Amino acid sequence: MRIARIDDAADERLADYRDLTDVALRRVMEPRGGLYMAESSKVLARALAAGHEPRSVLTAEKWLPEVETLLSGRAEVPVYVVPDAVAEAVTGYAVHRGMLAAMHRPADRPVADVLRGARLALVLEDIVDHTNVGAAFRAAAGLGADAVLVTPRCADPLYRRSVRVSMGTVFQVPWTRLPEWRERDGEPGAAALLHDAGFRIAALALVDDAVALEDFVDDPPERVALLMGSEGHGLSRHALAAADATVTIPMAGGVDSLNVASAAAVALWALRHARR
């Protein structure tokens, strides 16, 4: 491997790893700059298994043998070995998961390609909390969703925190970004793309005419896109207008709703159980 031991936090070779806690900066740098961060050996292993390629790896000396194993056959990838204090000074936090890898970001796939052959999709509209996005991906992977679709203003699933919370399942479940709900500049909107792929859109929302989840799964459509909104404002009016059904999870104890990732998990489990 191309191993470089670096003791200076100002070294320009570490630029990809600088100020990882600055969400605004990373939001600009990562998608537009063509990279994302994979944190920990488990996440890096899943990223590599999905065919993603590293640009470089940042690690401590004690984790170098594990990095060597993971990067077997990738002699061209530089590995920066740094003391813990340098890693923290560069990234802005204590790097205790062994390693960070700056990964080349793959291009977004066409929606039709992601949905081809899928029967159950999870759609995340404008969820800005990276933890919730990661948790929703983990639920999708663990509970049988075939695809995840995110709207233009949804948080980046490949942001470091989303990847970490998902336990690397963002590399396991096919996903891509949707356009806006309605047609724009002659291009079909998200609703048309989902309907053209044979999906019925089921929006989870607290509205008066919503169907209880247990009733919806009694006779579910052949292909279902579960639509989840942000916790603050819920689904947009355009999303609700696009929905073919509105579904709610009946609650008890004076609680009106669940965290969005928890709600997604409940709905995905109910649909999977109904199809057995």
C-alpha positions, 0 to 999 in steps of 0.5 A: 500500500501507499502508506504515509505517516503524517504528524501535521494536522495542516498537511494538505493530503488530509484535506478530504477529512477536514472539519467533518463536523461542519454539516453545512460545509460537508453538504456542499463538499461531499455531493458536489466534490464527488466524495463521501466518508465511510467510517469504521471497518464494517462500513468500509467493507460494505462499501467495497463489497458494493463496488465503491472505490476509496480515494484514500484512508485515514487510520491509526497505526494499530488499525493498519493491519485491518486496513491492509486486509480490506484494501488487498489488491488496491495498492494505488490507494493512499493510506494516511497513518496519523496519531489520534490527536492529529485525527481529532484536530483534522476531523473535529471529533475523536475518531475511535472507530478505527478508520475513515475512508474518503470514497468516490461517490457513485452517480445517482441511478435512474429511478426506473432502474432502481425500481425495476423488479421492486415490490416495496419501496420506502420514500423519504421526503425532506427528512433533514436529520442524518440520523433518521435517514440512516435509521430508515435505511437500516429498517429498509434493509432489515425489513425487506424494502427493495428500494429507497427513494429520497427527495431533492431536499432530503439529507444525504444518505452518504453523509458520514452520520447517515452511513454510520447509523445505517451500519452500512446498509445504505450500500445494501439497499438500492436507492436514488434521488427523486425529482420534484413531485410534479412535472418540471421543464417537460420532465416527469415528476416523482409521482409519475415515475412511481406510478409508471413503475406500477407503484401505489403510493401510501403516505403515512400521515395524520389526517382525518380520512387515513386508513389504519395500517392494519386495514391497509395491509389486509389487502395491499397493492402488488407494489407499494411505495411507503411515503414518509415525511419530516417530523417537523412539518410532515408530508408536503401538500404535493406529496399528499396530493400524489398519494393513492392512499393515506395510512396511519399507525394507531397509537395509544398512551396519548402519543400521536406518532412515532419517530419517522424511522420507527414508523417506517420500520413498523409499516415495513414489518406489517407489509412484509408480514401480510405477504407471507 
